[in-house]
Amino acid sequence: GVSCYDELTQEMFTLRGHIVSVSGDIPALSKVMCVSGHNAYSKCRYCYFRETYSEKSTHVYFSLLPPRGYKGTIYDPNHLPMRTHNSYLRDITKTECKSKNDRHKIERETGVNEHSIWFEL
């Protein structure tokens, strides 16, 4: 907390603040959370849902079921591979002290690009 003076009671008190909610658009939240964002191959902040890549249109999209003729994972929406606090920390550790090329590959695989200050709160 921060020591403050209350003029009405003429006493010192400790002022404390608590973060109740954080919001913003996807690019802003991605930047604050140090995740890859909406243009990434692993863009979900909550699970390890992976992309389906269309070579014809060079487009990445996310679908529970890949279209006929495409390789990809079939996802059960009730049992998605969820991220946890520990999995985020593991992914962050993977990105630390790596070469630029290795780091880029890990960022593409995990969707995490560095340690966010939010883990310290």
Number of C-alpha atoms within 10 A of each C-alpha: 8 9 10 11 13 10 8 6 7 8 9 11 12 9 10 8 7 6 6 5 5 7 7 9 7 10 14 12 15 20 13 14 19 18 25 22 20 14 10 19 22 22 23 20 20 12 13 17 20 24 19 19 17 12 9 6 7 8 10 15 14 15 15 16 14 17 11 6 6 12 11 15 14 12 15 10 8 6 7 13 14 12 14 12 8 9 12 21 15 12 19 21 14 18 21 12 9 12 10 10 9 13 18 15 13 18 22 16 16 24 27 29 22 20 19 16 10 9 10 6 6
